[in-house]
């Protein structure tokens, strides 16, 4: 019996697992490693990538153990096709190669974890259970549309299968909106098993490409120049993938090019992205022009960012007055304090009392971690996972996605020993 912790006692369902590997000895060894795990059921074993795709569609497993190097259809190609056809099946990639390029390609193909052979029984079982729990989070938090055969499809968008738009906004520049947008997007992709796209709606001076070290070879301007032919395929071809697994729609490389993106077109793009992704994260500028107001109008959750500085607090208060005038529901707004610093004499309680809005999330001030991430183009939730800033950002992303769970009548902010997220 593996020493890894088992799922909660309340969960009586077995994890249905499919093995895909072209080497018979490997398939048999994996079966033996998992034989004594009472919560894991190996429902099949495929001998190649093509067979793995067919069995995935037929068996609808919870988890697939996928070898990356196979003749014919390799693990990368098979994972890409399985992710499209069986979106709620989670893939764990296996390889004797540990190079970063293999990891990057695996994540882009939809894999949730990457195991380097040989691995122990504990490592294997822990990975399976962890990925399964991430898949459960996605199933519970995000709506699906059942077909007559019981599978899930998004070919005919309806109100039920729409994703959610989350807009990161601050009335004052320089408070960290873009950094928060990037790290929240990556955290949701990796920790909530959500399919995430990040849109840079700061069309004149957007920094998403820089923060993710992506070259803007394709941007939203390419879509605007072909507005008459806009469809899901064109949008998908314009998106740029990041190694974390998220997709991005980048801002134009030059400020003057932003003029071709008008408010109705921007809204149309966002509405289409809602049918293609679980979560659409939108980073914005600090202005309240027609484009930004149009984005806010169609946003499911507006994350308003401030810092413990008088100008930022003043501007946040003005923005909340505008949202009340526009009759935005308070439930659509999440107020977040960034760069919280115990050495600063402005406390969260003081901000709440002044603005009359509850702060639902707090992110600590960590200049070293944040600046390193910006300069390297590596989100801190990837490059510095153990930092308190990363841990709090992941907690915020989990709290955010749980707020969309229709089965929950009340979503509580995580209780943390540091006093963050609620009191």
C-alpha positions as CSV (number, residue, x, y, z in Angstrom):
1,X,0.0,0.0,0.0
2,X,1.3,3.4,-0.9
3,X,2.2,5.8,1.9
4,X,0.5,8.7,0.1
5,X,-2.5,10.2,1.8
6,X,-5.8,8.9,0.5
7,X,-8.8,11.0,-0.6
8,X,-11.3,12.2,2.0
9,X,-13.4,9.5,3.6
10,X,-16.5,11.1,2.2
11,X,-15.4,10.4,-1.3
12,X,-16.4,6.8,-2.2
13,X,-15.9,7.1,-5.9
14,X,-12.9,5.5,-7.5
15,X,-10.5,7.3,-9.7
16,X,-10.9,5.8,-13.2
17,X,-7.5,5.7,-14.8
18,X,-6.2,4.9,-18.3
19,X,-2.6,4.0,-19.1
20,X,-1.2,4.9,-22.5
21,X,2.3,3.5,-23.1
22,X,3.8,1.5,-26.0
23,X,6.1,-0.6,-23.8
24,X,4.3,-3.7,-22.3
25,X,6.6,-3.9,-19.3
26,X,5.8,-0.3,-18.4
27,X,2.1,-0.9,-18.6
28,X,2.3,-4.0,-16.4
29,X,4.6,-2.2,-13.9
30,X,2.1,0.7,-13.6
31,X,-0.7,-1.8,-13.0
32,X,1.3,-3.4,-10.3
33,X,2.1,-0.1,-8.6
34,X,-1.6,0.8,-8.5
35,X,-3.0,-2.6,-7.7
36,X,-3.3,-2.1,-4.0
37,X,-4.7,1.4,-4.1
38,X,-8.4,0.9,-3.2
39,X,-9.4,4.3,-4.6
40,X,-7.8,3.9,-8.0
41,X,-9.3,1.7,-10.8
42,X,-7.2,1.0,-13.9
43,X,-10.0,0.9,-16.6
44,X,-7.8,0.2,-19.6
45,X,-4.3,0.3,-21.1
46,X,-3.6,1.5,-24.6
47,X,-0.5,0.5,-26.6
48,X,-0.1,3.7,-28.6
49,X,-1.3,7.3,-28.9
50,X,-4.1,6.6,-31.5
51,X,-5.5,3.8,-29.4
52,X,-5.2,6.0,-26.3
53,X,-7.4,8.7,-28.0
54,X,-10.0,6.1,-28.9
55,X,-10.1,4.6,-25.4
56,X,-10.2,8.0,-23.8
57,X,-13.4,8.9,-25.8
58,X,-15.0,5.5,-25.1
59,X,-14.0,5.1,-21.4
60,X,-14.1,8.8,-20.3
61,X,-11.4,8.2,-17.6
62,X,-10.7,10.7,-14.8
63,X,-6.9,10.5,-15.3
64,X,-4.7,9.3,-18.1
65,X,-1.0,8.3,-17.6
66,X,0.5,9.3,-20.9
67,X,3.9,8.4,-22.2
68,X,5.4,11.3,-24.2
69,X,7.6,9.3,-26.6
70,X,5.6,6.8,-28.7
71,X,5.8,5.8,-32.4
72,X,3.2,7.2,-34.6
73,X,0.9,9.5,-32.6
74,X,3.1,10.6,-29.7
75,X,2.0,11.7,-26.2
76,X,1.9,15.4,-27.1
77,X,-0.4,15.0,-30.1
78,X,-2.6,12.5,-28.3
79,X,-2.9,14.8,-25.3
80,X,-3.9,17.7,-27.5
81,X,-6.7,15.7,-29.2
82,X,-7.9,14.2,-25.9
83,X,-8.1,17.6,-24.3
84,X,-10.3,18.8,-27.1
85,X,-12.6,15.7,-27.2
86,X,-12.7,14.7,-23.5
87,X,-12.1,18.1,-21.8
88,X,-12.6,16.9,-18.2
89,X,-10.1,14.1,-18.4
90,X,-6.9,15.1,-16.7
91,X,-3.5,14.0,-18.2
92,X,-0.3,13.2,-16.4
93,X,2.6,13.0,-18.8
94,X,5.4,10.5,-18.3
95,X,8.9,10.7,-19.8
96,X,12.5,9.6,-19.2
97,X,13.5,13.1,-20.4
98,X,13.3,15.9,-17.9
99,X,14.2,18.9,-20.1
100,X,12.2,22.1,-19.7
101,X,11.1,21.9,-23.4
102,X,9.4,18.6,-22.7
103,X,7.6,20.1,-19.7
104,X,6.6,23.2,-21.7
105,X,5.2,21.2,-24.6
106,X,3.4,18.9,-22.2
107,X,1.7,21.8,-20.4
108,X,0.7,23.4,-23.7
109,X,-0.8,20.1,-24.8
110,X,-3.0,20.1,-21.7
111,X,-1.1,17.9,-19.3
112,X,-1.5,18.7,-15.6
113,X,1.6,17.1,-14.2
114,X,4.9,15.7,-15.5
115,X,6.5,12.6,-14.0
116,X,10.1,11.7,-14.9
117,X,10.8,8.0,-15.1
118,X,11.6,6.1,-13.0
119,X,9.3,7.3,-10.2
120,X,8.3,5.7,-7.0
121,X,4.8,4.4,-6.1
122,X,4.3,7.2,-3.6
123,X,5.2,9.8,-6.3
124,X,2.8,8.2,-8.8
125,X,-0.2,7.8,-6.4
126,X,0.3,11.3,-4.9
127,X,0.3,12.8,-8.4
128,X,-2.8,10.9,-9.5
129,X,-4.8,12.0,-6.4
130,X,-3.6,15.6,-6.6
131,X,-4.6,15.9,-10.3
132,X,-7.9,14.2,-9.6
133,X,-8.7,16.7,-6.9
134,X,-7.9,19.5,-9.3
135,X,-10.3,18.0,-11.8
136,X,-13.0,17.8,-9.2
137,X,-12.5,21.5,-8.5
138,X,-13.1,22.3,-12.1
139,X,-16.2,20.0,-12.4
140,X,-17.8,21.5,-9.2
141,X,-17.0,25.1,-10.0
142,X,-17.7,25.3,-13.7
143,X,-21.0,24.5,-15.5
144,X,-21.2,21.8,-18.2
145,X,-23.7,20.9,-20.9
146,X,-24.5,17.2,-21.0
147,X,-25.3,15.6,-24.4
148,X,-27.6,12.7,-25.1
149,X,-24.7,10.3,-24.6
150,X,-23.6,11.8,-21.3
151,X,-20.5,13.5,-22.6
152,X,-19.8,17.2,-22.5
153,X,-19.8,19.5,-25.6
154,X,-19.3,23.1,-26.3
155,X,-20.1,23.0,-30.0
156,X,-23.4,24.8,-29.5
157,X,-22.8,27.6,-27.0
158,X,-25.7,28.2,-24.6
159,X,-26.0,30.2,-21.4
160,X,-25.0,27.2,-19.4
161,X,-21.7,26.5,-21.1
162,X,-20.4,30.1,-21.0
163,X,-17.3,30.7,-19.1
164,X,-16.8,33.7,-16.8
165,X,-15.1,37.1,-17.4
166,X,-13.0,38.4,-14.6
167,X,-11.7,42.0,-15.1
168,X,-8.7,43.3,-13.1
169,X,-9.1,47.1,-12.6
170,X,-7.7,50.0,-10.7
171,X,-8.6,53.6,-11.0
172,X,-4.9,54.4,-10.4
173,X,-1.9,53.1,-12.4
174,X,1.1,51.4,-10.8
175,X,-0.8,49.4,-8.2
176,X,0.1,46.0,-9.7
177,X,-3.0,45.1,-11.8
178,X,-1.1,43.5,-14.7
179,X,1.1,41.4,-12.4
180,X,-2.0,40.2,-10.5
181,X,-3.8,39.4,-13.7
182,X,-0.9,37.3,-15.0
183,X,-0.4,35.4,-11.7
184,X,-4.1,34.9,-11.1
185,X,-4.5,33.5,-14.6
186,X,-1.6,31.1,-14.2
187,X,-2.8,30.0,-10.7
188,X,-6.3,29.3,-12.0
189,X,-4.9,27.3,-15.0
190,X,-2.6,25.2,-12.8
191,X,-4.4,24.9,-9.4
192,X,-8.1,25.0,-10.4
193,X,-7.6,23.0,-13.6
194,X,-9.5,25.7,-15.5
195,X,-9.1,26.5,-19.2
196,X,-7.9,30.1,-19.0
197,X,-7.3,32.9,-21.5
198,X,-5.7,36.2,-20.6
199,X,-6.7,39.3,-22.5
200,X,-4.6,42.5,-22.5
201,X,-7.3,45.3,-22.8
202,X,-4.7,48.0,-22.0
203,X,-4.6,48.5,-25.7
204,X,-2.1,51.4,-25.8
205,X,0.4,50.4,-23.1
206,X,-0.3,46.8,-22.3
207,X,2.4,44.8,-20.5
208,X,1.1,41.2,-20.5
209,X,3.5,40.1,-23.3
210,X,6.5,41.5,-21.4
211,X,5.4,39.9,-18.1
212,X,5.1,36.5,-19.8
213,X,8.1,37.0,-22.0
214,X,6.0,36.5,-25.1
215,X,6.6,38.2,-28.5
216,X,3.5,39.9,-29.9
217,X,3.6,38.2,-33.3
218,X,-0.2,38.2,-33.2
219,X,-2.4,40.7,-31.4
220,X,-6.0,41.8,-31.1
221,X,-5.4,44.2,-34.0
222,X,-5.1,41.2,-36.3
223,X,-8.7,40.3,-35.2
224,X,-9.9,43.8,-35.7
225,X,-8.5,44.0,-39.2
226,X,-10.5,40.9,-40.0
227,X,-13.6,41.8,-38.1
228,X,-16.0,40.6,-40.9
229,X,-14.5,37.1,-40.7
230,X,-14.4,36.9,-36.9
231,X,-15.1,33.3,-35.7
232,X,-13.7,30.9,-33.1
233,X,-11.1,29.5,-35.4
234,X,-9.7,33.0,-36.3
235,X,-9.6,33.9,-32.6
236,X,-7.8,30.6,-31.7
237,X,-5.2,31.2,-34.4
238,X,-4.6,34.7,-33.0
239,X,-4.1,33.6,-29.4
240,X,-0.5,33.0,-28.2
241,X,0.1,30.1,-25.8
242,X,2.3,30.4,-22.7
243,X,4.3,27.5,-21.2
244,X,2.0,27.5,-18.1
245,X,-0.9,26.4,-20.3
246,X,-2.8,29.7,-20.5
247,X,-3.6,31.4,-23.8
248,X,-3.2,35.1,-24.3
249,X,-4.7,37.8,-26.5
250,X,-2.0,40.5,-26.5
251,X,-2.3,44.3,-26.9
252,X,-0.9,46.0,-30.1
253,X,2.9,46.6,-30.1
254,X,2.3,50.3,-30.8
255,X,-0.1,52.7,-29.0
256,X,-1.6,54.2,-32.2
257,X,-2.7,50.8,-33.4
258,X,-5.2,50.6,-30.6
259,X,-7.6,52.9,-32.4
260,X,-8.9,50.1,-34.7
261,X,-10.3,48.2,-31.7
262,X,-13.7,49.8,-30.9
263,X,-15.9,49.0,-27.9
264,X,-18.5,46.8,-29.7
265,X,-15.8,44.7,-31.3
266,X,-13.9,44.3,-28.0
267,X,-17.2,43.1,-26.3
268,X,-17.8,40.6,-29.2
269,X,-14.4,39.1,-28.8
270,X,-14.9,38.7,-25.1
271,X,-18.3,37.1,-25.5
272,X,-16.8,34.6,-28.0
273,X,-13.9,33.8,-25.6
274,X,-16.5,33.0,-23.0
275,X,-17.8,30.1,-25.1
276,X,-14.2,28.9,-25.7
277,X,-12.7,29.1,-22.2
278,X,-13.8,28.5,-18.6
279,X,-12.2,31.7,-17.4
280,X,-11.4,35.0,-19.3
281,X,-9.1,37.2,-17.4
282,X,-9.0,40.8,-18.6
283,X,-6.3,43.3,-17.7
284,X,-7.3,46.9,-18.3
285,X,-5.9,50.4,-18.2
286,X,-6.7,52.8,-15.4
287,X,-8.9,55.0,-17.6
288,X,-12.7,54.8,-17.8
289,X,-13.2,55.3,-21.5
290,X,-15.9,53.7,-23.6
291,X,-13.8,50.6,-24.2
292,X,-13.2,49.9,-20.5
293,X,-16.7,50.7,-19.5
294,X,-18.0,48.3,-22.2
295,X,-15.7,45.6,-20.8
296,X,-16.9,46.2,-17.2
297,X,-20.5,46.0,-18.4
298,X,-20.1,42.4,-19.6
299,X,-17.8,41.3,-16.7
300,X,-19.0,38.7,-14.3
301,X,-16.5,39.7,-11.6
302,X,-14.6,43.0,-11.3
303,X,-11.5,42.7,-9.1
304,X,-10.8,46.2,-8.0
305,X,-7.2,46.7,-6.8
306,X,-5.8,49.3,-4.4
307,X,-2.7,49.8,-2.3
308,X,-2.3,51.4,1.2
309,X,-1.5,54.8,-0.3
310,X,-3.8,57.8,-0.1
311,X,-4.0,58.5,-3.9
312,X,-4.9,54.9,-4.7
313,X,-7.5,54.8,-1.9
314,X,-9.0,58.1,-3.1
315,X,-9.3,56.8,-6.7
316,X,-10.8,53.5,-5.5
317,X,-13.4,55.5,-3.6
318,X,-14.3,57.5,-6.7
319,X,-14.5,54.4,-8.8
320,X,-17.0,52.8,-6.3
321,X,-19.1,55.9,-6.5
322,X,-19.2,55.5,-10.3
323,X,-20.2,51.8,-10.0
324,X,-23.1,52.8,-7.7
325,X,-24.2,55.4,-10.2
326,X,-24.0,52.8,-13.0
327,X,-26.0,50.4,-10.7
328,X,-23.4,47.6,-10.8
329,X,-24.3,44.9,-8.3
330,X,-22.0,44.7,-5.3
331,X,-21.8,40.9,-5.8
332,X,-20.0,41.5,-9.1
333,X,-17.2,43.4,-7.3
334,X,-14.2,42.0,-5.4
335,X,-12.1,44.5,-3.5
336,X,-8.4,43.5,-3.1
337,X,-5.7,45.2,-1.2
338,X,-2.3,44.8,-2.9
339,X,1.2,45.5,-1.3
340,X,-0.1,45.2,2.2
341,X,2.7,46.2,4.6
342,X,2.5,46.0,8.3
343,X,5.0,48.8,8.5
344,X,2.6,51.2,6.8
345,X,0.2,52.9,9.2
346,X,-2.8,52.6,6.8
347,X,-4.6,49.4,7.8
348,X,-7.2,47.4,5.8
349,X,-9.8,48.3,8.4
350,X,-9.1,52.0,7.8
351,X,-9.6,51.6,4.1
352,X,-12.8,49.7,4.5
353,X,-14.2,52.3,6.9
354,X,-13.4,55.1,4.5
355,X,-14.7,53.4,1.3
356,X,-17.5,51.4,2.8
357,X,-16.5,48.3,0.9
358,X,-15.2,45.0,2.4
359,X,-11.7,44.0,1.4
360,X,-12.0,40.3,0.3
361,X,-8.4,39.7,-0.5
362,X,-5.0,40.9,0.7
363,X,-1.6,40.4,-1.1
364,X,1.6,41.1,0.9
365,X,4.2,43.6,-0.2
366,X,7.2,41.7,-1.5
367,X,9.3,43.9,-3.8
368,X,12.0,41.4,-4.4
369,X,9.7,38.6,-5.5
370,X,7.5,40.9,-7.6
371,X,10.4,42.8,-9.3
372,X,12.3,39.6,-10.1
373,X,9.2,38.1,-11.7
374,X,8.6,41.2,-13.8
375,X,12.3,41.5,-15.0
376,X,12.6,37.8,-15.8
377,X,9.2,37.5,-17.5
378,X,8.3,34.5,-15.2
379,X,5.2,34.8,-13.0
380,X,6.1,34.5,-9.4
381,X,3.5,31.7,-8.9
382,X,5.8,29.7,-11.2
383,X,9.3,31.1,-10.4
384,X,8.9,31.5,-6.7
385,X,6.1,29.2,-5.5
386,X,7.2,29.1,-1.9
387,X,7.0,32.8,-1.4
388,X,4.2,34.2,0.7
389,X,3.1,36.4,-2.1
390,X,2.6,33.3,-4.4
391,X,0.8,31.4,-1.7
392,X,-1.6,34.2,-1.1
393,X,-2.2,34.7,-4.8
394,X,-3.1,31.0,-5.2
395,X,-5.5,31.3,-2.3
396,X,-7.1,34.3,-3.8
397,X,-7.5,32.5,-7.1
398,X,-9.1,29.5,-5.3
399,X,-11.5,31.9,-3.5
400,X,-12.3,33.6,-6.7
401,X,-13.3,30.5,-8.6
402,X,-15.3,29.1,-5.7
403,X,-17.4,32.3,-5.8
404,X,-18.8,31.1,-9.2
405,X,-19.9,27.7,-7.8
406,X,-23.6,27.7,-8.3
407,X,-24.0,24.9,-5.7
408,X,-22.7,27.2,-3.0
409,X,-25.1,29.6,-1.3
410,X,-22.2,31.4,0.5
411,X,-18.5,31.5,-0.3
412,X,-16.3,32.1,2.6
413,X,-12.9,33.6,2.2
414,X,-10.1,31.3,3.2
415,X,-9.1,31.5,6.8
416,X,-5.3,31.9,7.1
417,X,-3.1,32.1,10.2
418,X,-1.6,35.3,8.8
419,X,-5.0,37.0,9.1
420,X,-5.4,37.3,5.3
421,X,-8.7,36.8,3.6
422,X,-11.4,37.7,6.0
423,X,-11.6,38.0,9.7
